[in-house]
């Protein structure tokens, strides 16, 4: 058999056309000087690696991160993703573009969810004189995000405890725990 070979150096930059010429090392054949082919460089279709798809409510727009998994050495390519949402729920993120013309994308998408942020509610310690009724000392709440605070809460706080006037004085055997409940707010869950 006869074989001819052409040489192509490493190429990139889509939209470029190169001319490849051929030669042979056999003395038995002559390769015409005008024997060549055109090589067109087309964009590489990206393989996408998605970041975490379960995101915690932050008060800001959230969307999963996406990165190109098959970049050519030394290249950079940012993926633009749409579908960002703020509130708790299930959504879809879609790749809309890439910022490097040497790469292309299909309309790849991924489902993601935004889960509630956690509000920790702790009752404040109180001291009560034996025989007196208990007056709860309020609560401390931590975990608000996005500039929100206690003014965003709805509901009426309720206190739960097993102390009553005349209960034994606190000691190692008699410890009274006050728990709270009753708050509501969207995009959060409570740890009382």
C-alpha positions as CSV (number, residue, x, y, z in Angstrom):
1,X,0.0,0.0,0.0
2,X,0.9,3.6,-0.4
3,X,0.5,6.1,2.4
4,X,0.8,9.9,2.3
5,X,1.0,12.0,5.4
6,X,0.4,15.6,6.1
7,X,1.5,17.5,9.2
8,X,-0.7,19.8,11.3
9,X,0.6,21.6,14.3
10,X,-1.6,22.1,17.3
11,X,-4.4,24.4,16.2
12,X,-7.1,26.4,18.0
13,X,-9.1,29.5,17.3
14,X,-12.4,28.4,15.9
15,X,-13.4,30.0,12.6
16,X,-9.9,29.8,11.3
17,X,-9.0,27.7,8.1
18,X,-5.6,26.2,7.6
19,X,-4.2,24.6,4.5
20,X,-2.5,21.3,5.0
21,X,0.0,20.1,2.4
22,X,1.0,16.6,1.8
23,X,4.3,14.9,1.1
24,X,5.6,11.3,0.9
25,X,8.9,9.8,1.9
26,X,8.8,7.2,-0.9
27,X,10.9,7.9,-3.9
28,X,8.5,5.8,-6.0
29,X,5.8,8.5,-5.9
30,X,5.6,12.1,-6.5
31,X,3.1,14.2,-4.6
32,X,1.8,17.1,-6.7
33,X,2.8,20.5,-5.4
34,X,-0.9,21.5,-5.3
35,X,-2.1,18.5,-3.3
36,X,-3.6,20.0,-0.2
37,X,-6.8,20.1,1.9
38,X,-8.4,22.8,4.0
39,X,-8.8,22.2,7.7
40,X,-11.4,24.3,9.4
41,X,-11.4,24.7,13.1
42,X,-14.8,24.6,14.7
43,X,-15.8,25.3,18.3
44,X,-15.4,22.6,20.9
45,X,-18.7,21.5,22.5
46,X,-18.2,21.9,26.2
47,X,-18.7,19.2,28.9
48,X,-20.3,20.9,31.9
49,X,-19.5,20.1,35.5
50,X,-22.3,21.4,37.8
51,X,-21.6,22.6,41.4
52,X,-23.9,21.7,44.3
53,X,-27.6,21.7,43.3
54,X,-28.9,22.0,46.9
55,X,-28.4,25.5,48.0
56,X,-29.4,27.2,51.3
57,X,-31.5,30.3,51.3
58,X,-29.3,33.4,51.6
59,X,-31.7,36.3,50.7
60,X,-29.8,36.7,47.4
61,X,-30.2,35.2,44.0
62,X,-28.9,31.6,43.9
63,X,-28.0,29.4,40.9
64,X,-25.7,26.4,40.7
65,X,-22.2,27.1,39.5
66,X,-21.0,25.5,36.2
67,X,-17.5,24.9,34.9
68,X,-16.1,23.5,31.6
69,X,-14.6,20.1,32.1
70,X,-12.9,19.8,28.8
71,X,-10.9,23.0,28.3
72,X,-7.9,22.9,26.0
73,X,-4.7,23.6,28.0
74,X,-4.3,27.2,29.0
75,X,-7.8,28.3,27.9
76,X,-10.3,30.0,30.1
77,X,-14.1,29.9,29.5
78,X,-16.8,31.2,31.7
79,X,-20.3,29.7,31.5
80,X,-23.3,32.0,31.8
81,X,-26.2,30.3,33.6
82,X,-29.8,31.6,33.9
83,X,-32.6,30.6,36.2
84,X,-31.3,32.1,39.4
85,X,-34.0,32.3,42.2
86,X,-34.2,33.8,45.7
87,X,-36.9,31.9,47.6
88,X,-37.1,28.3,48.8
89,X,-38.3,25.9,46.1
90,X,-37.3,23.7,43.1
91,X,-36.0,25.3,40.0
92,X,-34.1,24.7,36.7
93,X,-30.8,26.4,35.8
94,X,-29.9,26.6,32.0
95,X,-26.6,27.3,30.3
96,X,-27.3,30.3,28.0
97,X,-23.8,31.2,26.8
98,X,-20.0,30.9,27.1
99,X,-17.5,33.7,26.9
100,X,-14.9,32.1,24.7
101,X,-15.7,31.8,20.9
102,X,-13.6,28.6,20.7
103,X,-16.3,26.7,22.7
104,X,-20.0,26.1,22.1
105,X,-22.7,24.7,24.3
106,X,-26.0,22.9,24.0
107,X,-28.9,24.1,26.1
108,X,-27.9,22.0,29.0
109,X,-29.8,22.4,32.2
110,X,-29.9,21.1,35.8
111,X,-32.6,21.0,38.4
112,X,-31.7,22.6,41.7
113,X,-33.4,23.4,45.0
114,X,-33.1,26.2,47.5
115,X,-33.7,24.9,51.0
116,X,-34.6,26.9,54.1
117,X,-32.0,28.6,56.2
118,X,-32.0,27.6,59.8
119,X,-33.0,30.1,62.6
120,X,-31.9,29.0,66.0
121,X,-34.2,30.2,68.8
122,X,-33.0,30.0,72.4
123,X,-34.8,31.2,75.5
124,X,-32.9,33.6,77.7
125,X,-32.1,32.4,81.2
126,X,-34.3,33.8,84.0
127,X,-34.3,33.7,87.8
128,X,-37.5,33.3,89.6
129,X,-38.1,33.6,93.4
130,X,-39.6,30.5,95.0
131,X,-43.4,30.8,94.9
132,X,-43.5,33.5,92.2
133,X,-44.9,33.1,88.7
134,X,-42.4,32.7,85.9
135,X,-41.9,35.7,83.6
136,X,-40.0,34.4,80.6
137,X,-36.9,36.5,79.7
138,X,-37.4,36.5,75.9
139,X,-35.5,34.7,73.3
140,X,-32.2,35.1,71.3
141,X,-32.5,34.3,67.6
142,X,-29.5,33.7,65.3
143,X,-29.2,32.7,61.7
144,X,-30.9,35.5,59.8
145,X,-29.4,36.2,56.3
146,X,-29.7,38.8,53.6
147,X,-30.1,41.7,56.0
148,X,-33.2,40.2,57.6
149,X,-33.8,40.4,61.3
150,X,-36.5,39.7,64.0
151,X,-38.8,42.3,62.5
152,X,-39.5,39.9,59.6
153,X,-41.0,37.3,62.0
154,X,-44.7,36.6,62.2
155,X,-46.7,34.7,64.9
156,X,-46.9,34.9,68.6
157,X,-44.2,33.5,70.8
158,X,-45.3,30.8,73.2
159,X,-43.3,29.5,76.1
160,X,-43.4,25.9,77.3
161,X,-42.0,24.8,80.7
162,X,-42.9,22.6,83.6
163,X,-42.3,25.2,86.3
164,X,-45.3,26.5,88.3
165,X,-45.4,28.6,91.5
166,X,-44.4,26.4,94.4
167,X,-42.2,24.1,92.3
168,X,-39.1,22.9,94.1
169,X,-36.0,25.1,94.0
170,X,-33.6,24.3,91.1
171,X,-30.9,21.9,92.0
172,X,-29.4,18.8,90.4
173,X,-32.7,17.0,90.6
174,X,-35.0,19.9,89.6
175,X,-33.9,21.7,86.4
176,X,-36.5,23.8,84.6
177,X,-36.1,24.2,80.8
178,X,-38.0,26.9,79.0
179,X,-38.7,26.3,75.3
180,X,-40.3,28.7,72.8
181,X,-42.4,28.2,69.7
182,X,-44.9,30.1,67.6
183,X,-42.7,32.1,65.1
184,X,-43.3,31.9,61.3
185,X,-41.3,33.3,58.4
186,X,-40.9,32.2,54.8
187,X,-37.6,30.7,53.6
188,X,-36.5,29.6,57.1
189,X,-37.0,26.7,59.4
190,X,-36.6,26.8,63.2
191,X,-34.5,25.1,65.8
192,X,-36.1,25.8,69.1
